Amino acid sequence: MNRSNDNPLVQTYLNFDGRCEEALEFYKRSIGAEVTRLMRFKDSPEPPAPGCMAPGSENKVMHAQFRVGNALIMASDGRCAANTVFQGFSLSLIVTSDAEVDRLFNALIRFPELFNRWRGEPTEAPRSRR
């Protein structure tokens, strides 16, 4: 892809602090994500500086890239300090049919901590407005 400085690309990069592989599996099962790249810390051409990684993190994900529809998202286990806090951002799924809304909502509702609920406890998936 040829990109100029006049048209920069902003890329989403999520840090899961030791739970990246679990998140990737969840996204694969629930919304059909396809992992297109995965590198573990042990495979890095340069080892991390001493004290930057938790002991035993060599099999954790240093870098991953996955695709959801046309979107590319990058992810990592970060420093593996086991204190993941997701604040100040959101990811949105845009779909074109009520059937797809239902499918994705039903896959994600099993994990309510992963997304904001609409006006309290929803009894069905919210419908897109056309």
C-alpha positions in Angstrom: 0.0 0.0 0.0 1.4 3.4 -1.0 0.7 6.0 1.6 1.8 9.6 1.7 2.4 11.7 4.8 -0.7 13.7 3.8 -2.9 10.6 4.4 -1.6 8.8 7.5 -3.1 5.5 8.6 -4.1 5.1 12.3 -3.8 1.5 13.4 -5.5 0.0 16.5 -3.1 -1.8 18.8 -4.5 -3.6 21.9 -2.4 -4.7 24.9 -3.8 -7.7 26.8 -1.2 -7.8 29.5 -0.7 -11.6 29.4 -4.1 -12.7 28.0 -3.6 -11.9 24.3 -3.8 -15.5 23.1 -7.0 -16.0 25.0 -8.4 -12.8 23.5 -7.5 -13.9 20.0 -9.2 -17.3 20.5 -12.3 -15.5 21.7 -12.4 -13.1 18.7 -11.9 -16.1 16.4 -14.8 -18.0 17.9 -17.2 -15.1 18.5 -16.8 -12.7 15.6 -14.8 -14.8 13.0 -11.5 -13.0 13.4 -8.6 -14.4 11.4 -5.1 -14.2 13.0 -2.7 -13.2 10.2 0.5 -12.8 12.2 1.7 -14.0 15.6 5.2 -13.7 17.1 6.1 -14.8 20.6 8.7 -13.0 22.8 11.0 -16.1 22.5 11.0 -15.6 18.7 12.1 -11.9 18.9 15.4 -11.2 17.0 16.4 -9.0 20.0 15.6 -10.2 23.5 13.8 -7.7 25.8 15.9 -5.6 28.1 16.4 -7.1 31.6 13.4 -6.2 33.9 11.0 -5.3 31.0 9.2 -8.7 31.1 7.7 -10.8 33.8 9.5 -14.0 34.4 8.2 -16.9 32.3 6.8 -14.6 29.6 8.8 -16.1 26.7 5.8 -17.9 25.3 3.5 -14.9 25.5 2.5 -12.9 22.4 4.9 -10.2 21.5 3.0 -9.1 18.4 -0.2 -10.3 16.7 -2.3 -9.0 13.8 -5.8 -10.1 13.2 -8.5 -9.3 10.7 -12.2 -8.7 11.4 -13.9 -8.1 8.1 -11.8 -5.4 6.4 -10.3 -4.1 9.6 -6.7 -5.0 10.7 -6.1 -4.9 14.5 -2.8 -5.5 16.2 -2.4 -6.9 19.7 0.2 -8.0 22.2 0.6 -9.4 25.7 2.5 -6.2 26.5 4.6 -6.5 29.7 2.5 -9.4 31.1 2.0 -7.7 34.4 -1.5 -9.1 34.8 -3.2 -5.8 35.4 -5.1 -5.2 32.2 -7.3 -2.2 32.4 -9.3 -1.1 29.3 -10.3 2.5 29.6 -10.9 5.4 27.2 -11.6 3.6 24.0 -14.1 1.3 22.3 -14.3 -0.9 19.2 -17.4 -1.0 17.2 -18.7 -3.7 14.8 -20.6 -2.4 11.8 -22.9 -5.0 10.2 -25.5 -4.9 7.4 -28.2 -7.3 8.5 -30.4 -8.0 11.6 -29.3 -11.6 11.4 -25.6 -10.6 11.7 -26.5 -8.2 14.6 -28.2 -11.2 16.4 -25.3 -13.6 15.7 -22.6 -11.2 17.0 -24.7 -10.0 19.9 -25.4 -13.5 21.1 -21.7 -14.5 20.8 -20.6 -11.4 22.8 -23.3 -11.2 25.4 -21.8 -14.2 27.2 -18.9 -11.8 28.1 -20.6 -8.6 29.3 -17.4 -7.2 30.7 -16.1 -6.8 27.2 -18.6 -4.2 26.0 -21.0 -1.5 27.1 -24.6 -2.5 27.5 -27.3 -0.5 26.0 -29.6 1.2 28.6 -29.3 -1.4 31.3 -30.0 -5.1 30.6 -31.0 -5.6 27.0 -33.4 -8.4 26.2 -32.5 -8.5 22.6 -29.9 -7.1 20.2 -30.3 -3.5 19.4 -31.2 -2.9 15.7 -29.2 -0.7 13.4 -31.0 2.3 12.0 -31.2 2.5 8.2 
